[in-house]
Amino acid sequence: MKNNTWIEDWFEKCEELEIKPWEWDFKQSYINEPIPKDKSSIELILDYKSRKLKEIGICNVTKKTGRKADCDKEPFYIYQLLWRTDYEPEPESQLYLDRYNLLRGETMNSFITTFNHSKKLTSDVNINYKFEKFATSTHCIGNFTVLPHWMNSGRYLFSQDYWDVTMYSLFEFFQPLGCWKKFVERYFLQPYVNNDEEWSVSEFWNGHFKGIGNYNQLKPQNEQELNEYLHKVNLRIEERGKWIIKKTCEELKLQHFKFNNELKDRQIRFSNEMN
């Protein structure tokens, strides 16, 4: 199957470049050479957002670049494997980017919204370091999911692309129907919920959900909230990314790669089980 081939080739490229798959920055899809280790992650994401990345890069599935580049569309074969998305990527030149597709890859937590807002809050070097990490992890596999097209188109105004707020909305909908826990398990969302009776949604910072309905209040209001958000979001993206890679390897029986040594005995953690 083509999906198996692409995934295995990607894992091999990760091994070759000494990058763990859950740390792979899918902006690499639009850069022909490996991303330089001394390249600023913030500079790179700003180039991406400015549509300056115009090469067919490493492991590019969509064959799109520049203004059509869309990182969360690149891991198509992983979505197909884990979540049985039923669209077929043929021909590659039209790879499921049609706006009428019902399900498609989407980014859970946005970098730019918080980054632009943060300039009003801090110049702290430690926070800037965490922003460098977030600029990479934004386009790592752990920050991608699949959503109905209509849902992602509308969720920015509601949630400002803070995934905890999106999760809170989904909890309110799914929990009375008795399918909330199945939804969380299906999409590996345990890092965003607490391991309590209801699997309640965990806020990125205390009082975040009180800002729902107020556009400006959904963003961090001070340096402490910003610092807490960056710490939590980076940790959760990595946690979920490791689990996605572990499940992918199990499905395809690809446990021979070196990075599996870090995953073989791993269980996914809930929000309240993480620092």
FENSULNOR-V323843 format. One record per helix or strand of 2 or more residues. SS is the DSSP state (H for helix, E for strand). FROM is the first residue (numbers start at 1). LEN is the number of residues. If there is no record, write none. Layout:
ss->(SS SS)
from->(FROM FROM)
len->(LEN LEN)
//
This chain:
ss->(H H H H H H H H E H H H E H H H H H H H H H)
from->(2 21 26 41 66 71 76 92 103 111 125 141 144 149 163 180 190 208 216 223 258 271)
len->(16 3 5 9 3 3 8 3 5 8 13 3 5 11 15 7 3 4 3 30 5 3)
//
